């Protein structure tokens, strides 16, 4: 394999150490599996180290891995690789597939597998079939049948799958799909029914659906996934079912319509023709009005034609999840561009004081539904952005700069005037193909303007350089800020700039006149009368002030600023025109430039709360069937009372002595048994190898399982005797097996889980779910780890390269290290104890974890797994936090094919899926 990245020595040692621990766990699990106590004698979770290998193993064809690696070495993007590989398959350069139908099928699946990084099952299970069909005129067209698991691919990749299919269609010379009016109506009815039954996050309008269907070059088809049927557009010639097709609804609504801006960008980048109609979807969404009409807003809202308000995020409000601000309403969030160490990958930042002021509805990891740029974000605290501004019951308006102050004044708050900044990186807009909104005038912008002017004037002032080095902490005084503005001709510093864009020129003139009348030339103080109109203007512009004895006071610094920017010493009135904007007015008054501090405000509401909890099957300890005769309790004790229960279970045969059993080990000769198929003919019932499709004796259909009476009491007594343990109280099994082969789990594992107080998931591992949060840097004190332990894990220097000597130094997080929630600790300790018991008592091997406290978990490996994916990502525990979330590097979350917009994923101790996962 060609090396694409040259790693540092430190990073090489880090990855080698992780690989060594992975191999150690695989060695232990391999020896355990070879004992033959499990359904298979090998680990069913193999290692896969790169995209190319995963794609070839998932969908093939043979040889595609080397082509992908070669293209990767040439620095090709994933889109370029996908389309090149698809093209090579169609040209028979890869796979040499002769049949056109098969070639088209394989090309589309491989393209989707590359786009999903070979991680999710969507290329196999999300597309049930791909057909070249004939229409009523005999013309061919391409039809993709989507199934429910396509959801795992995500909206963008679902849409991209259709783009790939269109590329395949064109290259294969297949004509376009042309939808009939009836088919368009069927999609409209179907998506509305699906939304009512399953719930779509952002259901599209009827016009959007009809417009998209009319322009689609590929038929988006699907299998029936719901019992409910359409009522109007039934029995259409080209639609095989009247039932709701969930996969088709998802791809059209979430993939094509919701992700239209992203798809348009991808289509343009790959020079795919015929998709420019996606650009017109925005006009459909806003009705037939022109862009200029759509951008007009009320004077009390946005003063510049930026974007029309988008109310989709409040279209489906859920009880108990409050709306924090309405679309584009003044006082909502101001978008701040940038990234903190705990934001990015769709996660945004709010000032911690805002989180307190919103009655703590928002915590670390809480999902916000947002107006733009995407549909949602997970929230993390960032203290360096603009804080909220509130009005108190006594009339004071204050800026709430700390959590402590927010806690203190919370009972006295009458109204939140401004929610503060919400921090997003440029990447969130690029990823969503959303136009960048004008930035408010912020400290870093001011510092850049100062730097440019200093360079032009060739000024090298060490005092001024302090403002450039750290514009967030080094704030000039009011006099210094005004002097700098006058000397260099740059706008006034944001710290002394109010939200003037919120008010009209008329309101500004009223305020100016009031300031002029009450300004004292002798002492420079301003004492406004507390009049209703003036107070309203001050609050509208979020101007900080105090109210006392029917007078309004500003700070000494702001008295000085207002004296200068309103030129209060000059009694002459300026010649202003009615159409002058706010900022021209200031410049005419004083010659000082004032910038708009908030040209745009964004709306939001609460989405999902943050999560940190075990993932299980409602108290189930073992995947052993007990039948429904035991009742809803599913207690093993109840099954024992019944002695024998009828269960639907597999049949296995010993290859040595021929004994028929349901267990993985032959009770006679201790050999590993082999799964058989059972003849469905009651007069035959002969067993056959699993490769057979029909019974060789009577040609009847074969099944993997059959109902039979099973003596639970006898079996449990034998197992508890072998483990030398009593049966745990209230241990639960399941009604019946749902896997294809109906192979039961050894009940010993369930007994050991119940003993340790842990529960099983449906694939036989123990999972813990938590919200995904990104992190690139941390302080040792924040994650409850000693410096000595941190150094043992390879952290020897801080992010500046200085030796690690303090718990408060900032350290760069390594890409596969994770910080777990304290909520998960007790449970994971129990899981480790269960795995040690399993090794010791079931496999008769040496325990591995030996964990007694959470500190003992540090350094151990976990597997991160997103829902509906087939590849787990290795992580290493390095600490714990009070947040109910998983902190990890953005690369780690992205490797799971997740972002941090409110997604939640599972973690498992590595040895658990290696020992227990079974297909």
N, C-alpha and C positions, 0 to 999 in steps of 0.2 A: 504493500500500500504506500502511496506517495504521501509524505508528511506535509500537511498544509500549514501547520503552525509550529513555530520553533518556541518551545517553552523554556522559561527560566529554570535554573537548577532547583530553586525553591519549589516551583510549581511541579516540576518533574518528580521530586521527592514526595510531594503531596499526593499526586495521582497514583504513584507507585504504592504508597502506603494504603490508600483506599483499595486499590486492586488486590493488594496482599490480604487485606481483611475480607474482601469479597471472596477471594479464592479459599480462604480459611473456612468461611461459612459454607461454601459449596462443597468442600472436602468432607465436612462433618455431615451435611445433608446427603451427600452421595453415599456415604457409608451406611447411613440410617436407611435410605431407600433400598439399598442393595439387600437389606435383611428380608425384603419381600412382604412387609406388613402393610404396605400401602397399595392402592390400585395399580400403580406402575412401579417398576424397580429402578426408575431413573427420576431425576428432578424434572418436573414439568414446567419449570420457569428457566429456560436456558439464557445464557448471557448473549447479548448482542451489542457490539461496540460502536457501530456507525450506521448512518442512514442507509447506505448502499446495501449492507448486509440485511438490515431489517426489511427493506423493500423486496429483495430477492426471495427471502424466506416467506414473506407474506403473500406476494402475488406473482413472483417470477417475472419474466422467464429467465432461464439459466443464462448467465453472462451479463445480465443487466447491472449487477453490482459493480463490475469493473468499469463499465461505461460511465456510471454515476461518479465513481471515484476519480476517473480521468477528468470529467467535466468539473468536478469540485476543485481539482488541482489547478485548473485553468481559471479559477475564481469566478465561475459562472454562478448566477443567482439561482435560487430554487425554481423560479418561474422559467428561466432559460433552460435549466436542466430538465425540468418536466416536459417542456415542449420539444426539446431536442430528442429525448428518449422516446417520446410518443411518435415523433417523426421517424426515428430509426426503426421502431417496431412496425410501423405502417410500410416502410420501405424494405422490410424483411432483413434489415441489417442485424437485428436482434431477434432471436427466437425462430426466425425463418418459418413463420406461420403462414400456411398457404390459404386457408379459408378466410374470406373477407370478414364474415361475421365474427369469427373467433379473433381475428387480428384487431378489429375495431374494439371488441370487448376487452381484450388484454391491454390495448393501448390506453383506454380510458381509465381502467383500474390502476395501471401502473402510474399514470399521471396523477391520479388522486392519492395514491400511496406516497409518492414523492412529496406532494403538497402537505400531507399529514405526517410526514417524517417517519412513515412506517410504524407509527405508534398506535393509531386507533384502528378499530376493526371495520371502519366504514368502507374501505375499498372492497372488502369481501361481503360483509353483511349489510352495509348501507345501500348498495346497489344490488338488487335481487337478480336483475337480468338486463341485458342490453339487446335491443332488436332493431334490425333494419326492416321496417314495415312498408306496406303498400297502402296508399290512400284510395279514395273512391274513384279516382281517375287513373289508377294504376301506377302513379308516381311513387318512387321510394322516398322514405324519410327516416330519420333516426329517432328512436324512442328509448329513453332511460327510465327504468322502473326503480324508483327509490323506496326503501323500506325504513322502518323506524330508527334503526341504528345509525342512519345518516346524520342524526342529530349530533353525534359525537364529533363529526368533522368540523362543526362550527359554521356559522352563517357565511363567512367569507369563502371558506373552502367549498361549501356546498355550491355557491354561485360559480366559483372558479372551475368546479367540475363540469358545469354546463359550458363554460368557455372552452375548456379542453375538448369536450365532446363536439363543439362547433368546429374547432380546428380539425379534429379527426374527420368530421363530416365533409368539410371542404376538400381536405387532402385526399379523401377516398371517393370524391365525385358524387356524393349523395345529395340530392336536392333538399331544399329547406322544408321544414314542417310548416304547414299553413293551417292555423286553427280555424274552426268554424265558429259561428256565433253561438251555437249550442254548447260547444266545448268551452268557450270563454265564460258563458253563463254558469256552466258546471263548476269551473274553478272558483268563481265568485261565491256560489252557494256552499261549495265544499269547504272553503277556507273559513267562512263565517261559522259553519257548523263545527269545524275542528277547533276554532277559537273558543266557542261556547263549551265544548266538551273537555278540551285539554288545556286551553289558555295559551295564547300567543302573547309574547311580551309587548309587541307593537303590531297589532293587526293592520293590514293595509286597507285602503279605501277600495270601493268597487271599481272606480275609474282607474286607479293604479293597476289593479289586477287585470282588467280588460285590456288596458294599453300594453302591459307587458306580454300577455298571452298573444296579442295580435302581432307582436314583433319577434317573439321567440323563434329561432331557427331550429330548435330541438324540442321534441315533445317531452314535457316533464310528466311522467307517468308514475304509477306506483301500485303496490299491492294493497289490498284492503287491510287496514289496521284497527278499525273500530266497528262495532256492531251497528251503529247508526247509519242509515242510508239517506241519500239525497232524495228530495221529494219532487222537485220540478224537472231537472235535467237528467232524466233516467233513460236507461237502455240506449245510450248513444252508440253508434256503430263501432267507433274506434276506442271506446272505453269499456273494458271488460267487466267492471264491477260497479254496482250502485252504492257500495259502501264507501265510507270516507277513506281516502288514501293519505294517511298521515305523513309519509315520507315526501310525497309530492307537494303537500301543503307547506311543509317546512322549507323545502328547497325554493319554492316560488316566493313565499312570504319573507322568510328569514334570510334566504340566500340571494335571490335576485332583487327583490324590492327594497328590503331593509339595507342591503349592502351595495346598492347601486353606485354610489360615489366611489367606493373602493374598487368595484369591478370595472368601472369606466377607466379608472387610473391604470389598473392592471392590463386592460385591453389595449389602451394607448401605448403603454410601455412595451407590450409584446407585438404592437403593430397589427392587431386583429381588427379586421374591417367588419362593419355591419353591426356594431354595438354602440354607435353614437346616440341611438335612441334613449339610452340610459340617462343621458343628460336632460332629456325632456321630462323625466319622471318628477323632478322637483316642481315643475310648472303644474303637472297634474295634481300633485299633493296639495298645492296652494290654490287650486281652482284655475279659472281661466284668466285671472287678473295679470296684468303686466308686472314685470319685475319692479318697475318704479312704484307702481301702486302698492305692491306687497311690502315695500320697504318703508312706506310712509308710516310714521308712528305719532302718537299723541305727544304734545309738548312736554307733558309730565313724565314721559317715558324716555326713549333714546333720542337724543338731539341730532344725531347724525344718521344718515341712511346707511346702516351697517347690515343688519339682518332682521328679517321679520321674526317676531316671537314664535317659538316652537313649543306647542303645548302637548306634544305626544307623551312626555314623561309623567303628566298628571291625568292621562286619559283613563288610567285604571287604578285609581287610588284604593288602597286597602285599609280597612279600619285598623286603627292603632299605629299607623305609619304616617306621621304628619308631613304636610307640605311646608317647607321652610321658606320658599319664595316662589312667586308666580313668574311666568315666562317674561324674561327681560325687564322685570319690574325694578325700578330704582330702589336700592337698599338690599338687593340680593347679593350674590357673590360677585366680586370683581375677579375676572380671570387674570391670574399672575403667571407669566411664563417662567419656567425654570424647573429645577429638580432638587429635592433634598435627598438625604441618604435613605429615606424610607418612602420615597414616591417613585413613580415611573411604572412602565408596563401596565398602564391604565389606572394605577392607583394615584389618587390626588391628595393634596395636603390642605388642611384647615388649621387656622390658629387654635391652639388648645383652649383659649378663652371662649371662642365660639362654641366649642363642644360643650363647655359648662353652661353657657347662656341658653343653649337649646335644651336645657333641662336634662342633659346627659343622654338624650336620645341617640346622639352620635358618640360612639366609642371607637377605639382603634379597631379597624377592620369592618366597621359598619358600611353597608352598601348604600350609596346615594344614587338615586335615579336623577339624571342631569339633563338639562336642556341641550347641551352640546359640550364637547365635540362628538362624544360617543353617546351610548345610552345609559351607562352606569359607571361607577367608580367605587373602589374601596378607599376609605378615608384614614389618613394618618395625621398625627399632630405635627405642625411645623411652626415654630415660634418666631421665625425671622420674617414672616410675611405680615401684611397689614392686618391689624387686629380689628375686632368689631367696635362699633360705636353705639352707645345706648342713651336713652333718656330716663332719668330717675324720677321718682314720684315727686321730689321737691323741685323739679324743673331743670335741674342740672343736666347737661349733655357731656358725657365723658368717653374717652377712648379707653377700652379695657385691655390693658397690655399684658396681663398675666392671669394665669389660672387662679392664683390666690385672690387677686382682686375680684375676679368674676364670682368666686365662691362668696366673698364678703358682701358684695353689693347685690347679689342675686335677689334677695327678698325685697329690695328697694327699686327694682327695675319696673318702669312703666311701659316702655316700648323699646324694641331693638330697632334702631334706625338703619344700621348697616351690618351685614353679616360678616364682613371682612373678606379677605382674599380666599380664593380657591386656587391651589397651585397645580398647574399642568405643564408637562414638557411639550416642546414642539412636536415630538414624536406622536403624541396622542392625536394631533390634528393631521399629521401626515398619514398616519395609519388609517384614519377614518376619511381621508381625502376631503377634509373640511377646510374651507378657507380660514386663514389666520384672522382673528379679530384684532382690531386696533388695541394696542397695549395702553394701559393707563401710564401716566408719567411716574416712573419708579426710580429708586435710588441708583440702580445700576445703569439706567439710561442717562441720568444726570451725570454720573461719574464718567461715562463715555464721552459725553459732550464736553465736559471739562477737560478731559484728556486730549481730545482733538484740538481744542482751542489753545491749550498749553503747548502742544507740539507746533501749532501754526505760529504762535508768538515766541517759540523757543524759550519758554519759561521753565526753569527747573527749581521748583520750590518744594523743599522737603515737607513743609506743613500741608501743602495742597496734595502732595503724593499720598498722605495718610488717607485722604478721602477716596483716592483711587484704589489703594490696596485693599481696603475693607469698607465699602460704602454702606454696609448694613450697621456696623458698630460705630464707625467714626462719622458722627453727624456734626456739621458746623453749627455754630450759634446763629441766632436769627440775624444779627448784624453781619457776621461772616458770610452767611448765605446771600444776603442782599448785596454785599460788596462784590462777591464773586459774580453774581448775576450781572451787575452793572459793568464790572471790569471786563468780563469775557463775553458779554452779550448772550449768555445762555439762560434758559428758563430758571425760575426760582426753584430751590431745592424742594423735593416732594414733602419733606417734613413740615414745611411752612406753607404748603399749598393745600387749600381746602377743595372740596368737591364742587367747584363752581359750575361744572357742566350740568349739574342737577337742576339749576334754576334758570329762569328766562332772563334776557337782557332787561326787561321791565322790572323784574324783581331785584336784579342787581342794582339798578338805579335807585330804587326805593331804599335799599340797604345803604348804598353810598350816601344818600342824602341824610339818613339817620345817623350814620357815623360822623359825617361832617358837622352836623349840628351839636353832637355831644362830645366831640374831641376837644381835649384841653391842651392848648398850645403851651401852657406853662409847665405841665408835668408829663405830657404825652399820654395821659390815661384816657381810656374810653369807657363811658358808663351809659349804655343804652337803656332807654326806658323799656320796661317789660310789656311791650304792646303786642297784641295778638298777631298782627301781620308780620311784624319784625321777627317775633319768636318763631313763627312758621317758616320764614325764609331761612333763618339760621339752622333750624332742624332739618330742613330740606337739603341744605348744603353740608350737613353733618359737621357744623362748626362747633367745636368744643367751647363750652362756656358755663358759667355759674350764675345762678339766680339768687339774689339776696336783697331784701327790702325793696322789692318791686324794681330792682335794677338788674341789668345783665352785664356781667364782667367777663373779660378775657384775660388770659395769662399776660404777664409783662412782655414776654417775647412776641406774642401775637398782636398786642397793642402796637408794638414797634413795626411789625410786618404790615399791619393794616394802615398804619400811618404812611408807610412808604408806597404800598401798591395802590392805595386809594388817593395818594397825594393830598392828604388831609390838611396840610399847612397852606395849600393853595386854595384861596377862596373863589377863584374864577372857575366857572363851569366849563366843561369841555364841549366842543362841538361834536356831538355824537349823532349818528343817523339811526333811524329805527331798525334798519336791517343789519346794524353792526352786531357781530356775535360777542359773546362774553369776553373772549380772550383778546379781541381787538380793542374792546372797551378799556381793559386794563392797560394795554400798551399805550393807548392814547393818553390815559391818565398819568402814568408814571414812567413810561419808557422801559418798564420791566416786563419781560416775557413771562406769561403764565401758561402752563400746559394743562390739558384736560387730565385730571387724575383718574377718572373712570368713565371712558367713553361708552362702556357696555357693562351691563349687569346680567348675571345668569341665574336662572331659576333651578330649584332642586327640591326633591322630596326624599324621604327615607325609603330605602328598599329593604333588603333583608338585613336583620341584625347579624352581628358577628357571631361566629359559631366555634365551639370547641367541645366536642362530645364524642363518645364512643359510637361506632357504627355497627349495628347488629340487627338480628332478626327477632325483635320483641322477646328478649329473654331466653333465646335458644342457646343451648350449650353444645349440642351434638347434631350432626346431619345424619341421624339414624331414624328411619321411618317407624312410626308407632300406629298408624292408621287413625282414622277419625273416631274410632270407638273409644279412645281415651278421653274424648271431650276437648273443650277449648283449653284446658289446663296444659295439655301435652306433657304431663308429668310421667317420668319413667316409673315412678311408684304406682301410678294408676295402671300402666301397662302390665306391671308385675302382678297386680291383683287379678288381672284378666288372664294371667298365665300365657295364653296363646292369642296372638292377634294376626289378622290377615293383612299382609303387606305386599305391595307391588315392588318387586325387587329383581335384580339380575340373577343369572345363573353362571357359575364359573366351574371349570373342570380342571382337575389335577392332571398335568401331562404325564405324570409317572404312574399313578395308581388308578386314575380314572374317576376318582371320587367327585360327586356333584355337590357343590356348596355355594353359599353366597359370599363367602369370605375370601380374602386375598391369600391366605395361607391354608394349605390342605390340613384338615384336622388329623388325618391319618399319617401322612409321611412328611409333613412340614414343607412341602414344595410350594413354590409360588403358582397360584392357579391362573387359568386363562379364561377370559371372557368368551361366552358363547351366545349364539342366537337361538331362539326357541321357536319351534314350529307352532303356528296359531291353530292348526287343525287339532281339535281335542282328541281325535282318534290316533294321532301320530305323536305330537309333542317331542319329536326328535331334536336333539341339540346339534347345531352346525357351527363351523367356524364363522367369525364375523365378516369374512370376505364374501360369504354367500348372500345372495339376494332372495332366493327362494329355497324351500326345503328340497334337498336332492331326492328324498324318498317319495313325497306326495305333491311336490310343486306348489305347496301353499306358502303364503306370506310368512316371513320370519320377523320376530320381535326381539328386542333386547331384554325384555323383562316379562314377568308373569306373576300373578297373585298366588300367594301360598301362605299357609298357616306357619307362624314362627313362634317358638317358645321363648319369650322375652325373659321370663323368670330364670330359666335354666342358664341362658346366655349371660345375663347380668351377674348371677352368682359366680359363674366361672371367671368372669372378667375381674370382679372385685377381689376374688381369691388370688388371682395372678398378680394383681397390683398390691395386694395386702392393704387395701383401703376399704372403708365402708362406703356405701352409696351416698353421695352428698344429698342433702335435703333439697327438695324442689328442683331437682335437675330435669331439664326439659329437652325433648327431642322435637321432631317435626311430624306432621301428618303423613307426608309422602315426599318422595324424592322428585326433584324437577329436572335433574340432568338427564341427558339422552340415554345414557347407559344404565341408569338406576343402580349404580354401585354405592352401597352404604359406606359411610365413614366408620372406621373402627370406633366402637363406643368407648374404648379406653380413653381416647382423646377428649371426649365429652366429659367423662368423669374427672379428668385432670383439670379441665377448664372450670368445671363447677367447683372443684376443690379450691381453686385460686380466685374465684369470683370474676371470671371473664366470660365473654359471650362470643359466639362465632358468627361470621358473615356467610352468605350463601355459597361462596367459593372456598370455604373452609379455613380462611385466615381470620385473624383478629385485626380489625381496623379501627383507627382513631381519626375522626374528621375534624378539620379546622379550616378557617378562612385563610386564603393565601395573601401574604403581605410581602412586598419586596424590601430588601435591605442590602445596601452595598458597604456600609461602614457601621461600626458599633463601638461602644465603650465597654471594657470588661465589667465594670460595675453594673451595667444595665442588664447583663445576662447571667449574673450570679455565678461567676467563675473566678477562681484564683489566678494570679499571674503565673504561678508555677505550673498549674494545669494547662493554662493557655499556651505556655511555651512548649510543653510536652506535645501539644497538638500542632506545633509548627509556627505559632504566632510569636515571632521574636522582635518585630519592629512595628512601629505605628505607620500611618499612611504617609508620613513625611520622611520615613526611613530612619527615624530615631529609635534607639533601643527601647524596648518595652519595660517601663519601670513604674508606671502608675496605673491605677484602675480607671483613671479618667482620660487616658490617652485615647485618641480615635484610631481604630484599627480597621483595615480593609478586610471585609469578609471574603473568605475563599468560596469558590463557586459551588461546591457541593456540601457546604456546611449549613446546618439548619438550627434554628433556635425555636424550641417548642414551648407551648403554653404550660404554665404551672398547673393548669386544670388537668392536663394529660398525664402528669407525672405519676400519681398513685396508680392509675390504670396501667401504664406502661411497665411499672415495676411488677405489677401482678402478671402481666403478659410474659415478662422475662422469667418470672418464677414458674409459670406454666410451662414454658419451653424447656427450662431446666428439668422440671419433673418429667416432661415427655421424653427427653433424652435419657434420663436416669431410669424411670420406671417402665416406660413402654419399649424404648429401643435398647435398653441395657447399656447405655453409653455414658461418658463423663459429662456432667453439666457444663454449660458454656458461659452463661452470663454471670451467675453468682452476685446478683444485684440485691442490695438491701435498702438503698436510698437513691434519691434522684441524682446525686453526684456520681454514683456508680454507673449511671447510664451514659455519662459524657464520654465521647470517643467511640461509642457503638454505632453501627450502621443501621439506617432505616431505608425503607423503600417508599418513595412518594408515588402515588397512583391517582390519576384523575379518573372520574367516571367515564365509562364507555371506551376506555383505552386498553390496549393490550401490552403496553410496555411500562414497567415501573422504572423510576429513576433513583439511583443510589444517593443517599445523603448521609452526612455524619453529624451526630448530635454534639453541639459544643456549648449549649447553655439553655437557659429558660427565661421566660418573661411573664409578666402579669397579663399581657394582652391575650385575648382568647383567639389566637391566630397562630399560623406558622410563619415565622420570619425566615426568609431564605433569599439567596441571590436571585435577581431577575432571570439569569441564565437557567437556574434550576427550575423555576416555575415554567419558563418557556419550554424547557426540555420535556415537560409533561404535557405540552401543548395547551397551556393555560395562560391567561393573563390575570391581573389582579383587579378585576372590576366587580368583585363580590363572589368570585368562584371559591368553592371549598373542595379540598382534596383529602385523601386518606394518607396516613402514614402507618407503616407496619415495621416491626423489628425484622431485620433481614431474614433471620433464620426461620421465621414463621411461614412465609410463602414457600420457601425452599422445602420445608418438611411437609407442609399441610395442603398447599394449593393443589387441586386436582381438577381436571377438565370433566 
